[in-house]
Amino acid sequence: MSRLLSKFACPLIVVCFTFSAVSFAVVYPSQAQAADDRNVNAWLTTPDQSNLLTQQPAIPFSKNTNTSTPTITVNDAQKYQHMTGFGASLTASSAVVLSQPNISQNQVMHSLFDPRTGIGLSYLRQPMGSSDLAPPQDASKGWVGEYTYDDMPAGQTDPTLSHFSIAQDDRYQITSLLKKALRINPKLKIMATPWSPPAWMKLPGNSWGHCTNCDGNKLGFYNGSNSWDNTPNDYISITFNGTQIKFYAVVGTDHGIAAVSIDSGPETMVDSYSPTNAGNTLVYTSPVLPAGQHTLKIRVTGQQNSNAHWNGINPDRVDIISASGVTTVDDSVQGSGLNQFYYGGSGAASINQGYLNPKYYQAYAQYFVKFIQAYQREGIPIYAITPQNEPQNGNYMPTMLLPATSQTTNGLDIGNEADFITHLGQAFQQSNVKTKILAFDHNWDTPEYPRAILNSPAAKYVDGIAFHCYGGDASAQDQFYGQKDIYETECSGGQWENNGNPTFGATLKSVMDLGINSTAHGAKTVVRWGLALDSNGNPHLDTSGSCGSCRGVISIAADGTVTKNSDYYGLGHFSKFVIPGATRVASTASSSNLENVAFHNQNGSHVLVVYNSNASSAGATTFQVKLPHRTFSYTLPAGAAITFTWPGEDD
């Protein structure tokens, strides 16, 4: 996930219970169970957790309409996208916690994937190799840390993919758990995406070095182009003429500790953490220096204070003070007459960061083919892939910067998504692979990236556009609706939510906003991030860019206690009732606090999901739902979610 949100550490208010040999006591009605002709069924979740996807008394239909009551109008005649599914990612970390010997794995899996006794999750987004939600290296547990399907010793390559293997997925029990999920819910669809190709397919690079026009708008380093770095010992050196220099950085909750030195002298530790995010913040002032040329070096330590969520360093600008006392502001990150910036890094390609080497386009396309075929042999069909998870994310973890179209860095051509999709589409055709290709797989706030893909020759191979939630909002999907299918494919919950106070009610709001807004703006899927983690967001890679405070849909403690988080209930308001293949239909509300979205299942039943976004002080809202030939009314508490179902006589 991208580090584009403010993140804090704080305990989560959750609902816990322990799975044991005793059967799961709560049994929900069947998916999208229709009411009789006279009534509407309803399932409620409240922020105080007194109701957790709890079925309510049946609601009678009426022929009356109250014009003074807030109204949600459902119009089945206006149809939109067909739904594919709702779910999360069964990562290597999820597989580890789901395989603990002290839980009833069968009961937990049914609670996740069974539409009758659980919430019927119907879509999984699987990492191809390790993501940041993979266990750190621990030989005693058989954990390998970072891995791909064709890792080679340093200096060796394998362009024929003779060493390709999904064995590590098998060892983590990822494949066995996916097969179990498919047996529980045969409607489940699985997509896949890599966080990184094998290191031998990559060119080295780091986040600072890839920024080719950071100063185009005179904003210094920080202008939304992902120009921070958290790779330990990467550095910038700034050579200048003057008697003093002041260094300004972006500060915030995601920012860590840099080591700053003058003329190779002693280092000063500079902490750019702040509880609020701000740019152009003075973080270091050098001592007064003899007139002449000097060098300021800013080195990434990879460290952070206990309040920071992450450890990125964002240089912003410098002020240079001359011998006569004149101050000159310089925010030209590419160097100028005042100073020269130099980027320093390890220079070695790895799974972490870097770029795709274009000479391996064909080999990498075959890597996807081999993966899809290997999973198919396991009985796990792959519905869709994306070429790269978060192609604009250069964090120090399994990542790869993959620009949309042709680009160079340090005078070298680097791989781009449009060209790679062309090779991938051709490889799929040659191997008779029917898996869909989805472009992008990153945030709403950079729609120019997928637009560039659709304006390229690669567009003919693209079946859809995938989006994440960490920047922008779901309205960005509108410009692509009707051109390509739209998928929302990652949105994590975590300790940073609600300004570091992730209560059940606040995080339920996040899930409901995601589900309603994504689908209302055309998404065929709604996908959270980790399916299962422990209560502290573990395990995860120990690389500095990995998410250490992400929350799973469920949490499983070392003692076997299973916690169904707000993500579970929020997803369940959709996944339990909206059957794959359902059509979203028009629904509008006369009151802005009644967030809503409606669906028509292929079995004829109707589903309406409503969230009351009012603060608790505003109290409950009584509203009516208006159908073509009848109405029904309900009073929904503030901050509560409800799903209504009814039969199809109003078509």
HUZIMO-V81800 format. One record per backbone hydrogen bond with DSSP energy under -0.5 kcal/mol. CO is the residue of the C=O (numbers start at 0). NH is the residue of the N-H. E is the energy in kcal/mol with one decimal. If there is no record, write none. Layout:
CO/NH/E + CO/NH/E
This chain:
1/3/-1.4 + 11/13/-0.6 + 13/15/-0.5 + 14/563/-1.3 + 16/561/-2.3 + 21/19/-0.7 + 24/26/-0.6 + 25/27/-0.5 + 29/32/-1.8 + 35/38/-1.2 + 37/60/-2.3 + 39/58/-2.7 + 40/644/-2.2 + 41/55/-3.0 + 42/642/-2.2 + 43/53/-2.7 + 44/640/-2.7 + 45/48/-2.0 + 50/45/-2.2 + 53/43/-2.7 + 57/59/-0.5 + 58/39/-2.6 + 61/630/-3.0 + 64/66/-0.7 + 65/68/-1.5 + 69/623/-2.4 + 70/72/-0.5 + 70/589/-2.3 + 71/73/-0.5 + 71/625/-3.1 + 72/587/-2.1 + 73/75/-0.5 + 74/77/-1.3 + 74/585/-1.1 + 76/78/-0.8 + 77/585/-1.8 + 80/583/-2.6 + 82/580/-2.9 + 84/525/-1.2 + 85/121/-2.4 + 85/122/-1.2 + 86/527/-2.8 + 87/124/-2.1 + 88/90/-1.6 + 88/530/-2.6 + 90/94/-2.5 + 91/95/-2.0 + 92/96/-2.1 + 93/97/-2.4 + 94/98/-0.8 + 95/98/-0.6 + 96/99/-1.0 + 99/102/-1.2 + 102/104/-1.3 + 103/107/-2.4 + 104/108/-2.8 + 105/109/-2.2 + 106/110/-2.1 + 107/111/-1.2 + 108/112/-2.8 + 109/113/-2.0 + 110/118/-1.6 + 111/120/-2.7 + 112/114/-0.6 + 113/117/-1.7 + 113/119/-0.9 + 121/188/-2.0 + 122/87/-1.0 + 123/125/-0.6 + 123/190/-3.0 + 125/192/-2.2 + 126/128/-1.0 + 127/194/-0.5 + 131/133/-1.3 + 131/540/-2.6 + 132/92/-2.2 + 137/140/-1.5 + 137/141/-0.7 + 137/142/-2.3 + 138/141/-0.7 + 142/137/-2.1 + 146/129/-2.6 + 148/164/-2.1 + 152/155/-2.4 + 157/160/-2.2 + 160/163/-1.4 + 165/168/-0.8 + 165/169/-1.5 + 166/170/-2.6 + 167/171/-2.1 + 168/173/-2.2 + 168/174/-0.7 + 169/172/-1.3 + 172/176/-2.0 + 173/177/-2.3 + 174/178/-2.2 + 175/179/-1.9 + 176/180/-2.5 + 177/181/-2.3 + 178/182/-1.9 + 179/183/-2.2 + 180/184/-2.7 + 184/187/-2.3 + 188/123/-2.2 + 189/382/-2.9 + 189/383/-0.8 + 190/125/-3.3 + 191/385/-1.5 + 192/127/-2.4 + 193/388/-2.7 + 197/200/-1.9 + 198/201/-1.9 + 200/356/-2.8 + 202/354/-2.7 + 205/209/-1.3 + 207/210/-1.2 + 209/211/-0.9 + 212/215/-1.7 + 214/217/-2.0 + 220/222/-1.3 + 228/312/-2.4 + 229/231/-0.6 + 230/233/-2.3 + 233/299/-3.1 + 234/343/-2.6 + 235/297/-3.1 + 236/238/-0.5 + 236/341/-1.5 + 237/295/-2.9 + 238/339/-1.2 + 239/241/-0.5 + 239/293/-2.9 + 242/288/-4.0 + 243/320/-2.7 + 244/285/-2.6 + 245/247/-0.5 + 245/318/-2.2 + 246/282/-2.5 + 246/283/-1.5 + 247/315/-2.6 + 247/316/-1.4 + 248/280/-2.2 + 249/313/-0.5 + 250/277/-2.4 + 251/254/-1.2 + 251/273/-1.2 + 252/308/-2.6 + 252/309/-0.8 + 253/311/-1.7 + 255/271/-2.7 + 256/300/-1.3 + 256/302/-0.6 + 257/259/-0.6 + 257/269/-3.4 + 258/298/-2.9 + 259/267/-3.1 + 260/296/-2.7 + 261/264/-1.8 + 267/259/-2.9 + 268/270/-0.5 + 269/257/-2.9 + 269/271/-0.6 + 271/251/-1.7 + 277/250/-2.9 + 279/281/-0.5 + 280/248/-2.6 + 283/246/-3.0 + 291/241/-2.3 + 293/239/-2.6 + 294/262/-2.9 + 295/237/-3.5 + 296/260/-2.2 + 296/298/-0.5 + 297/235/-2.1 + 298/258/-2.8 + 299/232/-3.2 + 302/256/-2.4 + 304/307/-1.2 + 311/255/-2.0 + 312/228/-1.5 + 312/314/-0.5 + 313/249/-2.4 + 315/220/-1.0 + 316/247/-3.0 + 317/329/-2.9 + 318/245/-2.6 + 318/320/-0.5 + 319/321/-0.5 + 319/327/-2.6 + 320/242/-3.4 + 320/243/-1.2 + 321/324/-1.9 + 325/321/-2.7 + 327/319/-2.7 + 329/317/-2.1 + 330/332/-1.0 + 331/334/-1.5 + 337/240/-0.7 + 338/335/-3.1 + 339/238/-1.7 + 341/236/-1.7 + 343/234/-2.0 + 350/398/-1.2 + 353/400/-2.4 + 354/202/-2.9 + 355/357/-0.6 + 355/414/-3.2 + 356/359/-2.5 + 357/360/-1.7 + 359/363/-3.0 + 360/364/-2.4 + 361/365/-2.1 + 362/366/-1.6 + 363/367/-1.6 + 364/368/-1.9 + 365/369/-3.1 + 366/370/-2.1 + 367/371/-2.7 + 368/372/-2.6 + 369/373/-2.6 + 370/374/-2.6 + 371/375/-2.2 + 372/376/-2.1 + 373/377/-1.0 + 374/379/-2.7 + 375/378/-1.7 + 378/380/-0.5 + 380/382/-0.7 + 382/435/-2.5 + 383/191/-1.9 + 384/437/-3.0 + 385/193/-0.6 + 387/390/-0.5 + 389/392/-2.3 + 390/401/-2.3 + 391/393/-0.7 + 394/396/-1.6 + 395/544/-2.9 + 396/352/-1.1 + 396/398/-0.9 + 399/401/-0.6 + 400/355/-0.5 + 402/416/-3.0 + 403/417/-2.3 + 406/413/-2.2 + 408/411/-2.2 + 411/408/-2.4 + 413/406/-0.6 + 414/402/-0.6 + 415/419/-2.0 + 416/420/-3.0 + 417/421/-1.7 + 418/422/-1.8 + 419/423/-2.9 + 420/424/-3.4 + 421/425/-2.1 + 422/426/-2.3 + 423/427/-2.6 + 424/428/-2.2 + 425/429/-2.5 + 426/430/-1.8 + 427/432/-2.9 + 428/431/-1.0 + 431/433/-0.5 + 435/384/-2.3 + 435/437/-0.6 + 436/462/-3.2 + 436/463/-1.1 + 437/386/-0.6 + 438/440/-1.1 + 438/465/-2.6 + 439/390/-0.6 + 440/389/-2.0 + 441/467/-2.6 + 442/445/-1.3 + 443/446/-0.5 + 445/448/-1.7 + 445/449/-0.5 + 446/450/-2.0 + 447/451/-2.0 + 448/452/-1.7 + 449/453/-2.4 + 450/454/-1.3 + 452/455/-1.5 + 455/458/-1.8 + 456/459/-1.0 + 457/460/-2.3 + 457/461/-0.5 + 458/461/-1.3 + 462/484/-1.5 + 463/438/-2.7 + 464/486/-2.6 + 465/440/-2.0 + 465/441/-1.1 + 466/488/-2.8 + 466/489/-0.9 + 467/443/-1.2 + 470/443/-0.8 + 470/444/-1.0 + 472/475/-1.9 + 473/476/-2.0 + 474/477/-1.5 + 475/478/-0.6 + 476/479/-1.8 + 476/480/-0.8 + 477/480/-0.9 + 479/482/-2.1 + 479/483/-1.8 + 484/464/-2.6 + 485/523/-3.2 + 486/466/-2.6 + 486/488/-0.6 + 489/468/-1.5 + 490/528/-0.5 + 492/550/-3.1 + 493/496/-1.6 + 495/498/-0.5 + 495/499/-1.1 + 496/500/-1.1 + 497/500/-0.8 + 500/502/-2.5 + 501/12/-0.8 + 502/506/-2.4 + 503/507/-2.3 + 504/508/-1.7 + 505/509/-1.4 + 506/510/-1.9 + 507/511/-2.7 + 508/512/-3.0 + 509/513/-2.1 + 510/514/-2.7 + 511/515/-2.7 + 512/516/-2.6 + 513/517/-2.3 + 514/518/-1.4 + 515/519/-2.4 + 516/520/-1.4 + 517/522/-2.6 + 518/521/-1.9 + 521/485/-0.6 + 523/83/-2.7 + 523/84/-1.7 + 524/487/-1.1 + 525/86/-2.5 + 528/88/-2.7 + 529/552/-1.7 + 530/553/-1.8 + 532/555/-2.4 + 533/536/-1.9 + 537/533/-3.3 + 542/545/-1.7 + 545/547/-0.6 + 548/494/-2.0 + 550/492/-0.7 + 552/564/-1.5 + 552/567/-0.8 + 553/532/-1.5 + 554/562/-3.5 + 556/559/-2.0 + 559/18/-0.7 + 560/556/-2.6 + 560/562/-0.5 + 561/16/-2.0 + 561/563/-0.5 + 562/554/-2.4 + 562/564/-0.9 + 563/14/-0.7 + 564/567/-1.0 + 564/568/-1.4 + 565/569/-3.1 + 566/570/-2.6 + 567/571/-2.2 + 568/572/-1.4 + 569/572/-0.5 + 570/573/-2.0 + 570/574/-3.0 + 571/575/-1.4 + 573/576/-1.4 + 573/577/-3.2 + 575/31/-0.7 + 576/578/-0.9 + 578/581/-2.2 + 581/82/-3.5 + 582/599/-2.6 + 583/79/-2.7 + 584/597/-0.8 + 585/74/-2.6 + 587/72/-3.0 + 590/593/-1.6 + 592/594/-1.4 + 592/612/-2.8 + 594/610/-2.6 + 596/608/-2.7 + 597/584/-1.9 + 598/606/-2.4 + 599/582/-2.3 + 600/603/-1.8 + 604/600/-2.6 + 605/645/-1.3 + 606/598/-2.8 + 607/643/-3.0 + 608/596/-1.7 + 609/641/-2.5 + 610/594/-1.9 + 610/612/-0.9 + 611/638/-2.2 + 614/617/-2.0 + 614/618/-0.6 + 615/618/-1.1 + 620/635/-2.8 + 621/69/-0.6 + 622/633/-2.5 + 623/71/-2.6 + 623/625/-0.6 + 624/626/-0.6 + 624/631/-1.5 + 625/73/-2.3 + 629/626/-2.9 + 630/61/-2.8 + 631/624/-3.5 + 633/622/-2.7 + 633/635/-0.6 + 634/636/-0.5 + 635/620/-2.5 + 636/639/-1.6 + 639/611/-2.4 + 640/44/-2.7 + 641/609/-2.8 + 642/42/-1.9 + 643/607/-2.2 + 644/40/-2.2 + 645/605/-2.9 + 647/650/-1.3
